[in-house]
Amino acid sequence: MIDAYIGLGSNLDQPVQQILQALDELDCVPESWLVRASSLYASAPMGPQDQPDYVNAVAAIRTGLAPLDLLDALQEIEKCHGRIRDRRWGPRTLDLDLLLYGDQIIQDRRLTVPHPGLAQRAFVLKPLEEIAPRLRVPGLDDIAALSAARTDQQVRRIE
Ligand code: ROI
């Protein structure tokens, strides 16, 4: 079994509900269960600014699925949330990013792990640090160091 980390994001159709439901669904992925979920965080959109603020979270799951099978399962969940792949960096009902898969570095046509945006995104680093404060991101640095380098981006924990 491998511990994988999933980034969740939503800024359409009741984002808080989208994220809470997706956390339940992650627990239903085959050969997998949810081991930890972060608080929910609000952040301004990265990319085009003509879209609502986002709600973000990070989950840890323990899984027996191979990385691409896990990716398929995540995309299936996105589809059930009415995710339409429209314009690049546009608003979305649910985005599930495979951030980390154990300590593996993966470069596949469909999948890059660690997620290529991870180190640039406070809305990923903050919740990841919350649930895994001692994590080392393969090929990069400690989560604490990565997170400390991104305090310029405002990410607000939702009560
Ligand atoms: N911006 C924020 N704040 N949160 C996201 O989850 C998010 N997701 C995206 C883009 C459009 C890059 N911007 C985001 O895919």
Backbone and ligand atoms as CSV (ligand in chain L), in Angstrom:
chain,resi,resn,atom,element,x,y,z
A,1,MET,N,N,0.846,-1.201,0.000
A,1,MET,CA,C,0.000,0.000,0.000
A,1,MET,C,C,0.881,1.250,0.000
A,2,ILE,N,N,0.389,2.260,-0.665
A,2,ILE,CA,C,1.133,3.511,-0.834
A,2,ILE,C,C,0.278,4.660,-0.298
A,3,ASP,N,N,0.908,5.629,0.342
A,3,ASP,CA,C,0.189,6.850,0.713
A,3,ASP,C,C,0.293,7.841,-0.446
A,4,ALA,N,N,-0.870,8.237,-0.956
A,4,ALA,CA,C,-0.921,9.211,-2.043
A,4,ALA,C,C,-1.622,10.463,-1.525
A,5,TYR,N,N,-1.197,11.609,-2.034
A,5,TYR,CA,C,-1.797,12.880,-1.636
A,5,TYR,C,C,-2.529,13.480,-2.824
A,6,ILE,N,N,-3.767,13.917,-2.539
A,6,ILE,CA,C,-4.642,14.441,-3.579
A,6,ILE,C,C,-4.988,15.888,-3.248
A,7,GLY,N,N,-4.823,16.792,-4.204
A,7,GLY,CA,C,-5.268,18.173,-4.038
A,7,GLY,C,C,-6.675,18.321,-4.571
A,8,LEU,N,N,-7.538,18.987,-3.806
A,8,LEU,CA,C,-8.919,19.205,-4.218
A,8,LEU,C,C,-9.155,20.700,-4.387
A,9,GLY,N,N,-9.863,21.088,-5.431
A,9,GLY,CA,C,-10.185,22.495,-5.649
A,9,GLY,C,C,-11.529,22.630,-6.325
A,10,SER,N,N,-12.268,23.704,-5.951
A,10,SER,CA,C,-13.562,23.971,-6.582
A,10,SER,C,C,-13.864,25.457,-6.483
A,11,ASN,N,N,-14.468,26.018,-7.525
A,11,ASN,CA,C,-14.959,27.398,-7.408
A,11,ASN,C,C,-16.300,27.602,-8.121
A,12,LEU,N,N,-17.048,26.518,-8.293
A,12,LEU,CA,C,-18.380,26.612,-8.914
A,12,LEU,C,C,-19.374,25.713,-8.182
A,13,ASP,N,N,-20.676,26.102,-8.214
A,13,ASP,CA,C,-21.749,25.239,-7.711
A,13,ASP,C,C,-21.500,24.760,-6.288
A,14,GLN,N,N,-21.454,25.667,-5.341
A,14,GLN,CA,C,-21.281,25.339,-3.922
A,14,GLN,C,C,-19.973,24.593,-3.653
A,15,PRO,N,N,-18.876,25.318,-3.784
A,15,PRO,CA,C,-17.548,24.702,-3.656
A,15,PRO,C,C,-17.339,23.896,-2.370
A,16,VAL,N,N,-17.834,24.406,-1.235
A,16,VAL,CA,C,-17.611,23.662,0.022
A,16,VAL,C,C,-18.255,22.283,-0.070
A,17,GLN,N,N,-19.497,22.248,-0.579
A,17,GLN,CA,C,-20.189,20.958,-0.737
A,17,GLN,C,C,-19.453,20.044,-1.716
A,18,GLN,N,N,-18.963,20.622,-2.796
A,18,GLN,CA,C,-18.226,19.827,-3.798
A,18,GLN,C,C,-17.026,19.131,-3.138
A,19,ILE,N,N,-16.300,19.890,-2.316
A,19,ILE,CA,C,-15.087,19.343,-1.699
A,19,ILE,C,C,-15.451,18.287,-0.653
A,20,LEU,N,N,-16.464,18.571,0.186
A,20,LEU,CA,C,-16.833,17.608,1.234
A,20,LEU,C,C,-17.313,16.298,0.608
A,21,GLN,N,N,-18.092,16.415,-0.460
A,21,GLN,CA,C,-18.574,15.202,-1.126
A,21,GLN,C,C,-17.416,14.433,-1.760
A,22,ALA,N,N,-16.485,15.149,-2.363
A,22,ALA,CA,C,-15.347,14.483,-3.007
A,22,ALA,C,C,-14.494,13.742,-1.971
A,23,LEU,N,N,-14.381,14.296,-0.768
A,23,LEU,CA,C,-13.618,13.600,0.287
A,23,LEU,C,C,-14.279,12.263,0.615
A,24,ASP,N,N,-15.614,12.254,0.688
A,24,ASP,CA,C,-16.339,10.986,0.903
A,24,ASP,C,C,-16.066,10.021,-0.241
A,25,GLU,N,N,-16.068,10.542,-1.454
A,25,GLU,CA,C,-15.889,9.676,-2.622
A,25,GLU,C,C,-14.474,9.102,-2.693
A,26,LEU,N,N,-13.499,9.864,-2.222
A,26,LEU,CA,C,-12.118,9.340,-2.210
A,26,LEU,C,C,-12.034,8.100,-1.327
A,27,ASP,N,N,-12.840,8.092,-0.266
A,27,ASP,CA,C,-12.851,6.932,0.633
A,27,ASP,C,C,-13.465,5.703,-0.046
A,28,CYS,N,N,-14.156,5.896,-1.164
A,28,CYS,CA,C,-14.812,4.797,-1.902
A,28,CYS,C,C,-14.022,4.330,-3.112
A,29,VAL,N,N,-12.861,4.933,-3.373
A,29,VAL,CA,C,-12.034,4.480,-4.497
A,29,VAL,C,C,-11.597,3.041,-4.220
A,30,PRO,N,N,-11.629,2.164,-5.239
A,30,PRO,CA,C,-11.255,0.759,-5.036
A,30,PRO,C,C,-9.859,0.615,-4.417
A,31,GLU,N,N,-9.719,-0.367,-3.551
A,31,GLU,CA,C,-8.419,-0.690,-2.931
A,31,GLU,C,C,-7.810,0.490,-2.190
A,32,SER,N,N,-8.643,1.402,-1.725
A,32,SER,CA,C,-8.123,2.641,-1.135
A,32,SER,C,C,-9.011,3.091,0.004
A,33,TRP,N,N,-8.427,3.833,0.943
A,33,TRP,CA,C,-9.250,4.538,1.915
A,33,TRP,C,C,-8.597,5.847,2.309
A,34,LEU,N,N,-9.462,6.728,2.831
A,34,LEU,CA,C,-9.019,8.061,3.221
A,34,LEU,C,C,-8.315,7.960,4.566
A,35,VAL,N,N,-7.071,8.447,4.662
A,35,VAL,CA,C,-6.394,8.423,5.965
A,35,VAL,C,C,-6.368,9.795,6.636
A,36,ARG,N,N,-6.360,10.860,5.880
A,36,ARG,CA,C,-6.382,12.199,6.475
A,36,ARG,C,C,-6.964,13.194,5.485
A,37,ALA,N,N,-7.643,14.196,6.034
A,37,ALA,CA,C,-8.129,15.289,5.191
A,37,ALA,C,C,-7.800,16.594,5.892
A,38,SER,N,N,-7.350,17.576,5.144
A,38,SER,CA,C,-7.018,18.883,5.719
A,38,SER,C,C,-8.300,19.667,5.984
A,39,SER,N,N,-8.141,20.812,6.649
A,39,SER,CA,C,-9.207,21.800,6.698
A,39,SER,C,C,-9.473,22.295,5.287
A,40,LEU,N,N,-10.560,23.040,5.145
A,40,LEU,CA,C,-10.845,23.700,3.873
A,40,LEU,C,C,-10.224,25.100,3.904
A,41,TYR,N,N,-9.723,25.537,2.750
A,41,TYR,CA,C,-9.051,26.833,2.643
A,41,TYR,C,C,-9.655,27.625,1.484
A,42,ALA,N,N,-9.749,28.937,1.660
A,42,ALA,CA,C,-10.211,29.819,0.581
A,42,ALA,C,C,-9.018,30.565,0.015
A,43,SER,N,N,-8.983,30.723,-1.312
A,43,SER,CA,C,-7.883,31.458,-1.933
A,43,SER,C,C,-8.353,32.144,-3.202
A,44,ALA,N,N,-7.696,33.244,-3.518
A,44,ALA,CA,C,-7.974,33.936,-4.778
A,44,ALA,C,C,-7.507,33.049,-5.931
A,45,PRO,N,N,-8.169,33.165,-7.080
A,45,PRO,CA,C,-7.762,32.310,-8.201
A,45,PRO,C,C,-6.331,32.599,-8.647
A,46,MET,N,N,-5.597,31.525,-8.905
A,46,MET,CA,C,-4.330,31.663,-9.606
A,46,MET,C,C,-4.688,31.538,-11.081
A,47,GLY,N,N,-4.110,32.379,-11.923
A,47,GLY,CA,C,-4.509,32.383,-13.326
A,47,GLY,C,C,-5.538,33.465,-13.566
A,48,PRO,N,N,-6.441,33.276,-14.545
A,48,PRO,CA,C,-7.414,34.315,-14.886
A,48,PRO,C,C,-8.188,34.775,-13.653
A,49,GLN,N,N,-8.323,36.100,-13.490
A,49,GLN,CA,C,-8.928,36.652,-12.277
A,49,GLN,C,C,-10.445,36.812,-12.395
A,50,ASP,N,N,-10.995,36.629,-13.607
A,50,ASP,CA,C,-12.439,36.809,-13.804
A,50,ASP,C,C,-13.176,35.523,-13.473
A,51,GLN,N,N,-12.910,34.976,-12.286
A,51,GLN,CA,C,-13.600,33.775,-11.824
A,51,GLN,C,C,-13.659,33.845,-10.302
A,52,PRO,N,N,-14.604,33.091,-9.677
A,52,PRO,CA,C,-14.758,33.173,-8.218
A,52,PRO,C,C,-13.521,32.650,-7.476
A,53,ASP,N,N,-13.418,33.027,-6.189
A,53,ASP,CA,C,-12.385,32.450,-5.323
A,53,ASP,C,C,-12.574,30.935,-5.233
A,54,TYR,N,N,-11.495,30.264,-4.879
A,54,TYR,CA,C,-11.516,28.799,-4.779
A,54,TYR,C,C,-11.633,28.333,-3.337
A,55,VAL,N,N,-12.181,27.129,-3.187
A,55,VAL,CA,C,-12.039,26.367,-1.946
A,55,VAL,C,C,-11.099,25.216,-2.260
A,56,ASN,N,N,-10.073,25.045,-1.421
A,56,ASN,CA,C,-9.060,23.999,-1.631
A,56,ASN,C,C,-8.885,23.148,-0.373
A,57,ALA,N,N,-8.418,21.935,-0.576
A,57,ALA,CA,C,-8.080,21.033,0.533
A,57,ALA,C,C,-7.101,20.001,-0.013
A,58,VAL,N,N,-6.490,19.256,0.893
A,58,VAL,CA,C,-5.625,18.143,0.492
A,58,VAL,C,C,-6.024,16.918,1.308
A,59,ALA,N,N,-6.047,15.765,0.649
A,59,ALA,CA,C,-6.370,14.506,1.320
A,59,ALA,C,C,-5.214,13.528,1.138
A,60,ALA,N,N,-5.044,12.676,2.145
A,60,ALA,CA,C,-4.119,11.546,2.027
A,60,ALA,C,C,-4.957,10.281,1.935
A,61,ILE,N,N,-4.673,9.450,0.949
A,61,ILE,CA,C,-5.327,8.144,0.883
A,61,ILE,C,C,-4.253,7.057,0.890
A,62,ARG,N,N,-4.631,5.911,1.437
A,62,ARG,CA,C,-3.753,4.744,1.349
A,62,ARG,C,C,-4.333,3.863,0.257
A,63,THR,N,N,-3.514,3.505,-0.721
A,63,THR,CA,C,-4.068,2.849,-1.914
A,63,THR,C,C,-3.215,1.675,-2.398
A,64,GLY,N,N,-3.906,0.701,-2.946
A,64,GLY,CA,C,-3.254,-0.408,-3.621
A,64,GLY,C,C,-3.296,-0.244,-5.128
A,65,LEU,N,N,-3.881,0.852,-5.606
A,65,LEU,CA,C,-3.980,1.093,-7.054
A,65,LEU,C,C,-2.656,1.617,-7.599
A,66,ALA,N,N,-2.341,1.209,-8.815
A,66,ALA,CA,C,-1.195,1.778,-9.530
A,66,ALA,C,C,-1.514,3.237,-9.875
A,67,PRO,N,N,-0.480,4.070,-10.068
A,67,PRO,CA,C,-0.718,5.511,-10.282
A,67,PRO,C,C,-1.724,5.835,-11.381
A,68,LEU,N,N,-1.629,5.182,-12.537
A,68,LEU,CA,C,-2.550,5.529,-13.624
A,68,LEU,C,C,-3.965,5.043,-13.341
A,69,ASP,N,N,-4.103,3.948,-12.587
A,69,ASP,CA,C,-5.439,3.497,-12.193
A,69,ASP,C,C,-6.046,4.477,-11.185
A,70,LEU,N,N,-5.197,4.985,-10.310
A,70,LEU,CA,C,-5.674,5.998,-9.370
A,70,LEU,C,C,-6.087,7.268,-10.129
A,71,LEU,N,N,-5.293,7.671,-11.111
A,71,LEU,CA,C,-5.635,8.839,-11.932
A,71,LEU,C,C,-6.993,8.636,-12.615
A,72,ASP,N,N,-7.222,7.446,-13.163
A,72,ASP,CA,C,-8.528,7.142,-13.780
A,72,ASP,C,C,-9.660,7.330,-12.771
A,73,ALA,N,N,-9.456,6.811,-11.558
A,73,ALA,CA,C,-10.502,6.901,-10.530
A,73,ALA,C,C,-10.774,8.372,-10.178
A,74,LEU,N,N,-9.722,9.182,-10.115
A,74,LEU,CA,C,-9.900,10.605,-9.784
A,74,LEU,C,C,-10.660,11.323,-10.901
A,75,GLN,N,N,-10.339,10.993,-12.138
A,75,GLN,CA,C,-11.012,11.651,-13.267
A,75,GLN,C,C,-12.477,11.225,-13.355
A,76,GLU,N,N,-12.748,9.995,-12.933
A,76,GLU,CA,C,-14.122,9.505,-12.875
A,76,GLU,C,C,-14.932,10.338,-11.869
A,77,ILE,N,N,-14.336,10.590,-10.713
A,77,ILE,CA,C,-15.013,11.409,-9.692
A,77,ILE,C,C,-15.239,12.828,-10.219
A,78,GLU,N,N,-14.233,13.403,-10.876
A,78,GLU,CA,C,-14.402,14.750,-11.453
A,78,GLU,C,C,-15.587,14.783,-12.410
A,79,LYS,N,N,-15.687,13.737,-13.216
A,79,LYS,CA,C,-16.774,13.678,-14.209
A,79,LYS,C,C,-18.135,13.668,-13.528
A,80,CYS,N,N,-18.237,12.923,-12.427
A,80,CYS,CA,C,-19.509,12.845,-11.691
A,80,CYS,C,C,-19.893,14.188,-11.090
A,81,HIS,N,N,-18.919,15.083,-10.933
A,81,HIS,CA,C,-19.216,16.412,-10.407
A,81,HIS,C,C,-19.483,17.399,-11.531
A,82,GLY,N,N,-19.711,16.868,-12.733
A,82,GLY,CA,C,-20.053,17.740,-13.852
A,82,GLY,C,C,-18.888,18.549,-14.371
A,83,ARG,N,N,-17.671,18.060,-14.104
A,83,ARG,CA,C,-16.489,18.786,-14.568
A,83,ARG,C,C,-16.447,18.784,-16.084
A,84,ILE,N,N,-16.406,19.970,-16.648
A,84,ILE,CA,C,-16.253,20.107,-18.088
A,84,ILE,C,C,-14.885,20.715,-18.340
A,85,ARG,N,N,-14.073,20.042,-19.114
A,85,ARG,CA,C,-12.744,20.600,-19.408
A,85,ARG,C,C,-12.904,21.638,-20.501
A,86,ASP,N,N,-12.940,22.880,-20.041
A,86,ASP,CA,C,-13.235,23.998,-20.940
A,86,ASP,C,C,-11.952,24.776,-21.155
A,87,ARG,N,N,-11.985,26.065,-20.880
A,87,ARG,CA,C,-10.770,26.838,-21.150
A,87,ARG,C,C,-9.698,26.508,-20.108
A,88,ARG,N,N,-8.454,26.626,-20.528
A,88,ARG,CA,C,-7.318,26.377,-19.644
A,88,ARG,C,C,-7.348,27.357,-18.475
A,89,TRP,N,N,-7.213,26.821,-17.259
A,89,TRP,CA,C,-7.179,27.607,-16.038
A,89,TRP,C,C,-8.495,28.364,-15.796
A,90,GLY,N,N,-9.586,27.837,-16.365
A,90,GLY,CA,C,-10.895,28.432,-16.120
A,90,GLY,C,C,-11.516,27.852,-14.864
A,91,PRO,N,N,-12.727,28.346,-14.481
A,91,PRO,CA,C,-13.390,27.868,-13.270
A,91,PRO,C,C,-13.800,26.402,-13.395
A,92,ARG,N,N,-13.923,25.716,-12.265
A,92,ARG,CA,C,-14.282,24.295,-12.303
A,92,ARG,C,C,-15.059,23.867,-11.063
A,93,THR,N,N,-15.993,22.917,-11.288
A,93,THR,CA,C,-16.778,22.386,-10.168
A,93,THR,C,C,-15.908,21.537,-9.261
A,94,LEU,N,N,-14.990,20.762,-9.850
A,94,LEU,CA,C,-14.105,19.951,-9.016
A,94,LEU,C,C,-12.855,19.589,-9.786
A,95,ASP,N,N,-11.732,19.835,-9.114
A,95,ASP,CA,C,-10.431,19.499,-9.666
A,95,ASP,C,C,-9.757,18.579,-8.655
A,96,LEU,N,N,-9.330,17.414,-9.092
A,96,LEU,CA,C,-8.582,16.492,-8.226
A,96,LEU,C,C,-7.212,16.274,-8.840
A,97,ASP,N,N,-6.171,16.702,-8.137
A,97,ASP,CA,C,-4.803,16.555,-8.651
A,97,ASP,C,C,-4.062,15.506,-7.831
A,98,LEU,N,N,-3.461,14.557,-8.521
A,98,LEU,CA,C,-2.588,13.596,-7.839
A,98,LEU,C,C,-1.262,14.310,-7.576
A,99,LEU,N,N,-1.041,14.686,-6.319
A,99,LEU,CA,C,0.131,15.500,-5.963
A,99,LEU,C,C,1.361,14.639,-5.756
A,100,LEU,N,N,1.184,13.579,-4.962
A,100,LEU,CA,C,2.303,12.709,-4.586
A,100,LEU,C,C,1.816,11.275,-4.544
A,101,TYR,N,N,2.693,10.371,-4.946
A,101,TYR,CA,C,2.384,8.943,-4.881
A,101,TYR,C,C,3.567,8.279,-4.171
A,102,GLY,N,N,3.425,8.117,-2.861
A,102,GLY,CA,C,4.562,7.660,-2.071
A,102,GLY,C,C,5.738,8.593,-2.312
A,103,ASP,N,N,6.930,8.016,-2.442
A,103,ASP,CA,C,8.091,8.872,-2.734
A,103,ASP,C,C,8.501,8.738,-4.195
A,104,GLN,N,N,7.552,8.341,-5.040
A,104,GLN,CA,C,7.885,8.094,-6.447
A,104,GLN,C,C,7.912,9.376,-7.294
A,105,ILE,N,N,8.807,9.363,-8.256
A,105,ILE,CA,C,8.845,10.411,-9.278
A,105,ILE,C,C,8.352,9.770,-10.570
A,106,ILE,N,N,7.299,10.313,-11.143
A,106,ILE,CA,C,6.649,9.697,-12.301
A,106,ILE,C,C,6.598,10.708,-13.441
A,107,GLN,N,N,7.078,10.290,-14.599
A,107,GLN,CA,C,6.954,11.150,-15.776
A,107,GLN,C,C,6.338,10.336,-16.899
A,108,ASP,N,N,5.033,10.453,-17.008
A,108,ASP,CA,C,4.276,9.684,-17.987
A,108,ASP,C,C,3.544,10.696,-18.860
A,109,ARG,N,N,3.125,10.256,-20.050
A,109,ARG,CA,C,2.381,11.145,-20.949
A,109,ARG,C,C,1.161,11.750,-20.244
A,110,ARG,N,N,0.509,10.957,-19.385
A,110,ARG,CA,C,-0.719,11.403,-18.727
A,110,ARG,C,C,-0.493,11.974,-17.334
A,111,LEU,N,N,0.647,11.724,-16.765
A,111,LEU,CA,C,0.779,11.987,-15.331
A,111,LEU,C,C,2.203,12.387,-14.954
A,112,THR,N,N,2.331,13.539,-14.286
A,112,THR,CA,C,3.621,13.948,-13.715
A,112,THR,C,C,3.469,14.054,-12.210
A,113,VAL,N,N,4.315,13.305,-11.481
A,113,VAL,CA,C,4.307,13.306,-10.015
A,113,VAL,C,C,5.757,13.454,-9.535
A,114,PRO,N,N,6.022,14.326,-8.556
A,114,PRO,CA,C,5.128,15.264,-7.902
A,114,PRO,C,C,4.447,16.204,-8.910
A,115,HIS,N,N,3.244,16.634,-8.563
A,115,HIS,CA,C,2.491,17.526,-9.436
A,115,HIS,C,C,3.337,18.754,-9.775
A,116,PRO,N,N,3.443,19.108,-11.069
A,116,PRO,CA,C,4.361,20.177,-11.474
A,116,PRO,C,C,4.070,21.541,-10.851
A,117,GLY,N,N,2.830,21.807,-10.454
A,117,GLY,CA,C,2.525,23.112,-9.865
A,117,GLY,C,C,2.699,23.178,-8.362
A,118,LEU,N,N,3.006,22.037,-7.763
A,118,LEU,CA,C,2.963,21.931,-6.295
A,118,LEU,C,C,3.747,23.032,-5.576
A,119,ALA,N,N,5.006,23.229,-5.960
A,119,ALA,CA,C,5.872,24.149,-5.214
A,119,ALA,C,C,5.473,25.609,-5.393
A,120,GLN,N,N,4.666,25.909,-6.428
A,120,GLN,CA,C,4.274,27.300,-6.691
A,120,GLN,C,C,2.953,27.670,-6.026
A,121,ARG,N,N,2.257,26.699,-5.448
A,121,ARG,CA,C,0.871,26.937,-5.068
A,121,ARG,C,C,0.657,26.861,-3.562
A,122,ALA,N,N,0.513,28.030,-2.935
A,122,ALA,CA,C,0.259,28.052,-1.492
A,122,ALA,C,C,-1.033,27.317,-1.161
A,123,PHE,N,N,-2.012,27.330,-2.072
A,123,PHE,CA,C,-3.293,26.668,-1.784
A,123,PHE,C,C,-3.155,25.151,-1.771
A,124,VAL,N,N,-2.032,24.623,-2.232
A,124,VAL,CA,C,-1.711,23.198,-2.099
A,124,VAL,C,C,-0.764,22.981,-0.903
A,125,LEU,N,N,0.260,23.841,-0.796
A,125,LEU,CA,C,1.302,23.640,0.225
A,125,LEU,C,C,0.748,23.767,1.642
A,126,LYS,N,N,-0.099,24.762,1.881
A,126,LYS,CA,C,-0.635,25.001,3.236
A,126,LYS,C,C,-1.420,23.803,3.742
A,127,PRO,N,N,-2.438,23.336,2.990
A,127,PRO,CA,C,-3.178,22.164,3.490
A,127,PRO,C,C,-2.329,20.898,3.548
A,128,LEU,N,N,-1.385,20.765,2.634
A,128,LEU,CA,C,-0.490,19.595,2.667
A,128,LEU,C,C,0.360,19.625,3.928
A,129,GLU,N,N,0.867,20.798,4.272
A,129,GLU,CA,C,1.676,20.931,5.484
A,129,GLU,C,C,0.841,20.634,6.731
A,130,GLU,N,N,-0.441,21.030,6.676
A,130,GLU,CA,C,-1.311,20.770,7.831
A,130,GLU,C,C,-1.406,19.274,8.142
A,131,ILE,N,N,-1.570,18.450,7.108
A,131,ILE,CA,C,-1.785,17.014,7.376
A,131,ILE,C,C,-0.483,16.211,7.357
A,132,ALA,N,N,0.614,16.770,6.843
A,132,ALA,CA,C,1.877,16.016,6.766
A,132,ALA,C,C,3.055,16.956,7.002
A,133,PRO,N,N,3.175,17.495,8.237
A,133,PRO,CA,C,4.161,18.553,8.500
A,133,PRO,C,C,5.611,18.116,8.305
A,134,ARG,N,N,5.867,16.816,8.330
A,134,ARG,CA,C,7.253,16.348,8.171
A,134,ARG,C,C,7.539,15.760,6.797
A,135,LEU,N,N,6.597,15.944,5.884
A,135,LEU,CA,C,6.728,15.349,4.556
A,135,LEU,C,C,7.937,15.901,3.797
A,136,ARG,N,N,8.598,15.029,3.050
A,136,ARG,CA,C,9.631,15.453,2.100
A,136,ARG,C,C,9.085,15.249,0.706
A,137,VAL,N,N,9.120,16.265,-0.102
A,137,VAL,CA,C,8.600,16.134,-1.464
A,137,VAL,C,C,9.743,15.646,-2.354
A,138,PRO,N,N,9.601,14.453,-2.945
A,138,PRO,CA,C,10.710,13.865,-3.710
A,138,PRO,C,C,11.208,14.794,-4.816
A,139,GLY,N,N,12.513,14.976,-4.885
A,139,GLY,CA,C,13.102,15.840,-5.896
A,139,GLY,C,C,13.090,17.306,-5.530
A,140,LEU,N,N,12.398,17.673,-4.457
A,140,LEU,CA,C,12.293,19.086,-4.090
A,140,LEU,C,C,12.871,19.340,-2.699
A,141,ASP,N,N,11.995,19.465,-1.684
A,141,ASP,CA,C,12.451,19.923,-0.369
A,141,ASP,C,C,11.439,19.455,0.678
A,142,ASP,N,N,11.669,19.843,1.921
A,142,ASP,CA,C,10.693,19.588,2.983
A,142,ASP,C,C,9.457,20.440,2.738
A,143,ILE,N,N,8.307,19.899,3.124
A,143,ILE,CA,C,7.070,20.664,2.954
A,143,ILE,C,C,7.133,21.988,3.710
A,144,ALA,N,N,7.746,22.003,4.889
A,144,ALA,CA,C,7.811,23.232,5.684
A,144,ALA,C,C,8.590,24.319,4.937
A,145,ALA,N,N,9.701,23.937,4.299
A,145,ALA,CA,C,10.521,24.906,3.562
A,145,ALA,C,C,9.770,25.397,2.323
A,146,LEU,N,N,9.118,24.488,1.610
A,146,LEU,CA,C,8.359,24.877,0.414
A,146,LEU,C,C,7.239,25.841,0.795
A,147,SER,N,N,6.558,25.517,1.881
A,147,SER,CA,C,5.425,26.319,2.319
A,147,SER,C,C,5.884,27.705,2.784
A,148,ALA,N,N,6.995,27.751,3.496
A,148,ALA,CA,C,7.516,29.034,4.002
A,148,ALA,C,C,7.928,29.958,2.856
A,149,ALA,N,N,8.259,29.387,1.697
A,149,ALA,CA,C,8.682,30.197,0.551
A,149,ALA,C,C,7.493,30.776,-0.212
A,150,ARG,N,N,6.275,30.454,0.179
A,150,ARG,CA,C,5.073,30.880,-0.565
A,150,ARG,C,C,4.094,31.659,0.307
A,151,THR,N,N,4.628,32.394,1.286
A,151,THR,CA,C,3.725,33.130,2.170
A,151,THR,C,C,3.173,34.384,1.492
A,152,ASP,N,N,3.659,34.692,0.277
A,152,ASP,CA,C,3.155,35.850,-0.456
A,152,ASP,C,C,1.714,35.630,-0.912
A,153,GLN,N,N,1.316,34.374,-1.122
A,153,GLN,CA,C,-0.059,34.102,-1.578
A,153,GLN,C,C,-0.978,33.900,-0.377
A,154,GLN,N,N,-2.088,34.640,-0.381
A,154,GLN,CA,C,-3.041,34.554,0.717
A,154,GLN,C,C,-3.892,33.289,0.618
A,155,VAL,N,N,-3.855,32.501,1.661
A,155,VAL,CA,C,-4.717,31.320,1.747
A,155,VAL,C,C,-5.343,31.357,3.129
A,156,ARG,N,N,-6.669,31.363,3.174
A,156,ARG,CA,C,-7.373,31.556,4.451
A,156,ARG,C,C,-8.106,30.275,4.830
A,157,ARG,N,N,-7.809,29.807,6.037
A,157,ARG,CA,C,-8.486,28.612,6.521
A,157,ARG,C,C,-9.953,28.925,6.780
A,158,ILE,N,N,-10.845,28.076,6.309
A,158,ILE,CA,C,-12.279,28.289,6.516
A,158,ILE,C,C,-12.688,27.585,7.797
A,159,GLU,N,N,-13.363,28.323,8.695
A,159,GLU,CA,C,-13.766,27.723,9.992
A,159,GLU,C,C,-14.858,26.703,9.793
L,1,ROI,N1,N,-6.452,28.845,-8.059
L,1,ROI,C1,C,-6.731,28.535,-6.786
L,1,ROI,N2,N,-6.666,29.488,-5.837
L,1,ROI,N3,N,-7.097,27.274,-6.417
L,1,ROI,C2,C,-7.184,26.272,-7.343
L,1,ROI,O1,O,-7.507,25.129,-6.977
L,1,ROI,C3,C,-6.882,26.566,-8.685
L,1,ROI,N4,N,-6.937,25.604,-9.643
L,1,ROI,C4,C,-6.609,25.848,-10.891
L,1,ROI,C5,C,-6.174,27.199,-11.366
L,1,ROI,C6,C,-7.088,27.669,-12.476
L,1,ROI,C7,C,-4.746,27.102,-11.833
L,1,ROI,N5,N,-6.224,28.205,-10.304
L,1,ROI,C8,C,-6.519,27.880,-9.009
L,1,ROI,O2,O,-6.647,24.864,-11.767
